[in-house]
Amino acid sequence: MTDYRSFDRSQLIARFCQLTSSQDKSWGSSLSRKELIEQIKQLEAQEQHFGSQLPLAVHRTLSASDFELPFEISEGQRIYFSWESDPIEAAWFLDEGKMGQRKWNIKTILPAGTKILTVLATTPPMVACLESVNSHENREIDVARDVLFTVPISLNDVEELTGAHLPRASQWLKPADGISILDALGTLLQDPRPLMLTAGTCRMDSETEATTAIHTLALIQRKDYETRMCDGCQREVDATSVHFFRDQQADSTWDIQEHVDDIGLLCNDCHQLLHAPTLKQFQGTLIACPQCGARNPKKYIWGMPAFPPDEDEYVIGGCCIPDEGMPEYSCRECETCFGGEEPLVWAD
């Protein structure tokens, strides 16, 4: 059960409004913190008793992409269902600036005019985009973007509206299913449904299934130049992970958009800085490479250590002192050597 003692008054009122679908936040001004918490716990007890959550008012902003509703297909036009089993990798390349680098999970030739519905294998699966094929030659597909679904749409909700069980693999859709799916997508854009998730533990090395869904939606909603950028050091990096800034966020059941609005996507160095379990790791993450800006370098050891050092943390410089000076650090990313008493930068 959530410990609401760590919530401030605005968070307590927001939680009550979430439970009651109310937009009036003035009601709590005369209540004490204790009374607010008691009200929230009573409502949550009712949820557990009836086995379902109270209806939520969901307010979303439609995708910035230009599109018209309802979505339609012409006679003879078909829809190919592209199931992306690596949702994070797929989300990297969904913005238009990186479409030319995208790897498709498509197992057949797609004629011009085919609609591609891309779904990401998160939990629950999320509809990512709808595109039209201009041409398919050799192994290259030229497409036009119809819409990028920056509004979260669960494939489970699409299935509920259509009554169809959709595949979890890339394949052609039946024509009748394709038409009903497009109708359902239009309905969910105009009348969005809540997508409630409990994110789970904040970790650097792996993510829970719910956290992966949050990570994916955050990437889809970013501008082109932000997709591979760390929110901490503002560098372009190869990978990011989700960090929860509120202690209670990981254990709270929120709508997915509320999670996305409160997280940061961080590189390993910045994420480690925030978690820093030891003083040595904390101090290491403060040191930035002068060449590439990466943090958390390895430290040089000069001379002959009595015991073999940890190779993940140290570089053995040996007994011979180089003419250029004694570097103090070695960058893990670009292997630049730097630091020491005198200004020194080596590029290996």
N, C-alpha and C positions, 0 to 999 in steps of 0.2 A: 504494500500500500504506500502511496506517495506521502512523504513527510512534508506537510505544508508549512511547517515552522520556518523553512528557508525561503518561503515566498514573501515578496513584499505586497503591500496592499493592492497595487495595480494588477499584479499577477493573480492574486486571489479573486479580484472582481472579474478579471478576464476569464478565469476558469469557471466561475459561476455562470457567466454569460454563455460560455461554450456549452455548459450542461443544460441550460434552459432555452437556448436559441434566442436569447434576448440581446438586443443592441443597446439597451438603456443601462449605462454604467453608474448612474447617479444614485441608485437605490442603496448602495453599500456605504454611503458617506456617514450614516449615523450608527453603523454597526462596528463593534470592536473586532480586532483580529480573531479573537477566540470565537466570536459569534459567526464570523465569515467562514472560518474553517469548519465549524459544526454544520453550517448550512451545506457546504460542499460535500462533506462526508455523508450527510443524509441523502443527498441526491445520488451520490455514487452507490450507496447501499441500495437505492431503488433500482438503479441500472442492473446491479447484480441479481436482484430479486426477480426482475422481469426478463433477464437474460438478453437484453439488447440495450443499446445506447439510445438516449433521447435524440430526436431529429436535430440535425445541426444546420444552421444557416451558412451556406458556403458562398463566399464572395470571391470571384476570380476575375482576372483581366484576360480578355481574349488574346490569342497569339498576335504578335505584331505582323506576321506574314499576311499578305493580301489574299483573301479567299472569299468565295461566295457560298452561301447556303441556300438550298440543300446541295450536298455533294451528289453529282450525277455521273452516270456512265452511259455511253451511247450503245446502240444495238450492236452486238458482236464484240464489244469491248470487255476484257476480262481483268480480274484483280489477282495479282500474285502476292501471297502472304510470305513476307520475309522475316523469319524468326532469327533474331540475333542473340546467340547464346552467351556472348561476352558483352553485357550491357554497357559497362564502363568504356571499353574500347570503342564500341559503336557510337556512344554519345560524344566521344572526342571529335568524330568526323561527321556529325550531323549538321553542323553549321555550314553555311554555303561557302565560306572561305576555304574549307577543307574537303569539299565534296570530291574533288579530283583525286584525293589520296585515299578515299574510302574503300575498304574491302567489303565486298558484298557476300552475304550467305545465300547466294542464288545458284540453283543447281540445273538451270535450263536456259535455253535461248528465249528472250522476251521480245516479242514483236513490237514494233512502234505502236504507240497508243495504249500499251498495257499500263494499268495502274499498279503501283507497288505500295502495299501497306506494310510498313516496318514496325515490328513489335519487339520490345526489348525484354529479355528473359529475366526480369526482376521478380520479386515476390511482394505484391502480386505483379503479373506482367503489365507493362504500360505501353500504350500505343504512342509511337514516336513521331511518325510523319507519313504523309500521303504524297506520292510522286507519280509523274507520268513519263513513260519512256519515249524519248525522241528517236533513239536508234540503239542498236545492239550489234556491234561488229567485233569479231574475234572474242576477246574477253573483256572488252570495254563497253560500259553502258552509259549512254548520255541521257540524263533525265532532267526534267523541269520540276521544281518544287511546287506542289499545290499548297501544302500547309505543313508547318512544323508545330506539333502539338506541345507548346510550352505550358498549356493548361494540362494538369495531370488527368489522364483518362485511363482507367483500369480496364484491361481486357475482360476481367470478370464482369464488370458492369455492361460491357458490350454484349457479352454472352447472355446476360440476364434479360436485356432488352430484346435481343433477337431470338432467344430460345434455341440458339445453335451452340454446339460444342465445337470450338475452334481448335485447330491443330497447335501443337507445340513443336512444329518443324516447318521448314520452308516448303511451300507447295502452292499449287493453283487452288483458288477457292471456287466453289460451285457458283454459277452465275446468280442464282437466287439468294445465296448467302451473301454474296458481294453487295447486292443492292440493299439488303436489310442492314448490313454492317455500316454502310455509308449513311443510311438514315439514322442509325443509332449514334454514330459519331456526331452528326449534326445536333441531335437531341442533347447529348452530353456537353457539347460546347455551349449551348444556349441555357441548359439547366444542369449545371455541374453537380456532381455528388461528392460528399466527403470521402477521403481516403485516409482512414485512421491507422496510424502505425505507432508501435512502441519501438524506439530505435535500438535499444540495447547498449552494451558497453562501448565506450569510446576507445578504440585501439588503433595503433599505428600499423601493425603487421597484417591484420585481417579485419574484415567488416562483417557484421551480421547481415542477414538477408534484407532486413528492413533498411539498414544503413546504406546498403548498395542502392536500393530504390531512391533514397533521399539524395545520394551522391549523383546518380544518373539524372534526376530531374534538375538538380542544381547546374549540371553541365549543359543540359538542353536550354536552360533559360539564360545562359550567359551570352554576351556578345562575342563575336568572332575572336577578337584579340585577347579575351579573358579566359578562353577555354583551357589553355595549358598554363595559366599563370597562378602562382602561389599567392594566396591572400595575405600571407605574412611578409615575405621578403620581396614580393612583386617580381620574382624572376620567372622566366618560362622554364618549366620543368617537364620531366618525362612522365611523372605520375603524381597524383595528389591523394590525400585521404581526408576523411571527414573528422572535424573536431567539434565537439559540443561545448559551448561556452558556459551553459548553465548546468550545474550539478544534477538538477532534477530532470533535465531534458531527456537523458538517455532512458530513464525509467517511466516517463510520462507518455500516455497515449494521446498524441496530437494528430491533427490533420497534417498530411505530408507537406503542404505549403508552409505551415507554421514552423516545421522543422527546417525546411530549406531557408527560410528567412533568418534563422538564428544560428546557422552553422558557418564554419569557415572551411575552405578547401586548402589544405596546407601540404607543402613538401615534407619529406621525412625529417629534415633538419629542424624546421620550424615547429612541427608537431612534437618532436622530441623535446624541444625547448620548453613547450608548455607543460609537458608531462614530467620532464627531467627528474627521474627518481633519485639521482645522486648528484652531489655537488660537482664532481668531475665532469659529468655529462652536461650539466647546466653551464659550467664555465666553458666547455668545449664548443657548445652551440653559439656562444657569443662571438667567436672568432670567425671572421669572414675572409675567404680567399680573395686577394687583390686582383686575380686574373678573371675569375668567373663569378665571384660573389657567393659561392656555396659555403655553407657553414659546417661546423663539426669536423675539422680536419684531424688527421692522425698527428701524433706528437713525435718528434725526433728524439732518439736516445743516442748519445755519443759515448764512445768508450766501449768496454766489454761488460755487459750486465752479468751479474752473478747467476741469474736465472733467465730462461727464455721469456721475453715479454709477450704480451697478448698482441698478435699480429693485426688484429682488428682495430687496435687502439694506437699502436706505436710503429715507428720505422727505425731500424737500427742503422745509424750513420757510420759506425765503425770507429777505429782509432785514428785514422788519418784525417787531419783537419784540412778541408778544401781551401784553396787559395781565395776563392770568392767569399768565404765566410761560412758560418755554421747556421744553416736554416733551423728553425724551431718547429715548423709545421710542414706537412705535406697534404695537399688537397685530395680528398677522396674522389672528386669528380674529374678534374683535369690534370692531377698529379703535379701541379705547380708547387715548388718548395718556396717557403717565405718565412719571414720573421727573423729573430735573432737580435743582437745588439745593434747592428748596422742595418740600414735599409737594404733589403735583399729580396729579389724575386727571381726564381729559376723556373723555366718552363722545360720540363723533361721531354 
